Every structure is written in structure tokens, then in C-alpha cells.
Amino acid sequence: MLKENAVVIDYHAGIATVKCRAQSACGQCAAKSACGSAALSELTGSATEHFFRIETITPLKPGQSVEIGLAERSLMLSTLLIYLLPLLAIVFSTLCAESLFSHELYSAIFIFFCTALAFLAVRLYAKKLQKKSSYRPVLLRVL
């Protein structure tokens, strides 16, 4: 189970809205001053906030610190879905376009269209997965 600390923003009728900050590993090591990834992380402002809705029977108050968790299996499957499916779509559509079209412009349009369809499929499937309880974060404990 992956764990993260969060702050309760709102609680109403068994649904808590919590906020947690995305933390980057960049900037934590000794090579920070010479690292391009750390500089890029600072430039883009990678410390963004994420909001989640969590079902809980524990009454919470705004401002409380809580620990939330997400099953590792669901995170791994989601990551594979997001990265692997579009990558495979690009590779296979490139191979198909090479044999189907003689003009590069048509090949590029075909590859773009197939990749866009892959991203659309990922989005639709992610919405379906979002309804499953195993893909939602859970409240582990109140800090």
C-alpha cells in the first residue's frame, strides 16, 4: 500500500475531500546543483496539489491531517495503461502506416489518428476504473 499524508479540506455525509502535495525526489540528493532534472523540476513548479474524495465513516474536521493509501496493484496497472497503450499504438500504427501508405503525410496523419484513439481509449477506461473501489484512495488513519 502506498501511503501519503493529506489535509482534510471538507467533510460532509461520509465523504471527505482531502488535499495532498505531489512531492518530487528531485532536489533531495547531493547532485542537486548539477542535475538538469532538478532544475527542470524547479522551473515547472512540480509541487502541485492533488484533491481526492474519500469515503469514510470516521468524522473529520477541515484542517486535520490524515494518512491516505492506494493499493500498489492499482497504481501499477494505471501506469501501464497510461504509458504502455499509447506507446504500443504509436509503434503498431507506424508499422501499419509504412505498409499502407506511400506518402509520408498520410502516414503521419494515420499515426496521429491512431495515437489519439489510444489516448481516448485510455481516458474512457480510466473513467470506468475510477468507479471501482480498489482504484480509489482510502483513509488509513487520522494523524
N, C-alpha and C positions, 0 to 999 in steps of 0.2 A: 504494500500500500504506500503510495506517495503521499507525503504529508506536507501541509503548508499552513502557516499562520495567517489569519484573516481578521478583519474587524467587522462587527455587525453594523450595518447601515440602517436596516429596518427589520422589524418582526411583526407579522400580522397573521393570525389564524393558522399557525403551524408552518408558515413559510418565512424563512429568514433570508434577507438579502445581505450578502457579505462582500467585502472588498479585500483583495489581496494585491500586492505589488509583485510584478514579474521581476525576478532577480537574475542578473546575468553573472556568469562566472568571470567575465572579463573585468579586469581591474583588481582582482584578488591575488594575483600571483606576483612573483618578483620581477617578471619580464614585462610588466605593465607599460613602462616608459618606452620600450622598443617594439611594442606589439601593435600591428595595424588593426587587429580586431578590436582591441580596447579603444583605440582612437575612433574607429567607426561606431562603436557602441556609444561612446560619449556624444558623438556628432548627431546620431539619430535619436538619442534620448530613449534608450531601450527600457528604462524603468517605468513601464506603463502600468496602469491599474486595470484589474480584471474584476468584474462583478459576476457573482453567481447567486442563484436562488436555490436554497437548500430546504428540504422538508425536514422538520424536526418537531418532536413533542416537547422538547426542553424549552421553556420560556426564556427568551433572550431579550436583552436591552440594547438599544443603539449605543455604540461605543465599546461594547465588550469585545475582548479578544477571544478568538476561538481557534481551534485547530480543525482543519478540514482535510479530507483524504479522498484519493481517487485510486481505483484499482489499477495496478500496473498493466494488466492484460488489456484493459480498455484503452489505455493510453498508447500501448504498442500497436494495437490494431488501428487506431485512429491515425497514428503517424504513418503506418504503412499505406493506409488508404489515401492520405493526403499527398504523400510524396511518390509512392510507387506507381499508382494508377496513371497519373498524368505522364510520368516518365515513360512507362510502357506504351502509352498512347502515342507519344512523340516518336519513339523508336519504331513501332509497328506501322504507324502511318507514313513514316519516312520510307520504310522498305516497300510498302504498297505503292506509294506515290512514284517511287523510282521505276517500278514496272508498269504502272498505269499511264503515266503522263510523260510526254517528251519535252514539254515546255516547263521551265523551272517556275514560272509564275503560277501555273496551275498546281504544280506540286506544293508550292508554299501555301497557297490558299487551302488546299486539301489538308495539309499538315496542321495548319492553324485551326481549321474547322474541327478536325478530329480531336485536337487537344482541348478546344473549347467544350466539346461534347463530354470529354473525360472530366473536366472541372465541373460541369453541370451535373454529371452523374455523381460525383463525389459530394457535391452540395446536397443533392436530393437524398442520398443515402445517409449523410451526416444528420439531416433533419429526422430521418427515421430512427437512427441510433440514439438521438437525443431524448427520445421518448422512453428508452429502456432505462430502468433504474441502475443497471450496472455501469452505465456511462455517465452518471451524474455524480458530482461530488457529494460526500456525506459528512455530517458533523461528527467528529471523533470525540472532542471534549471541549469544555469551556476552560479557558486559561485564567 
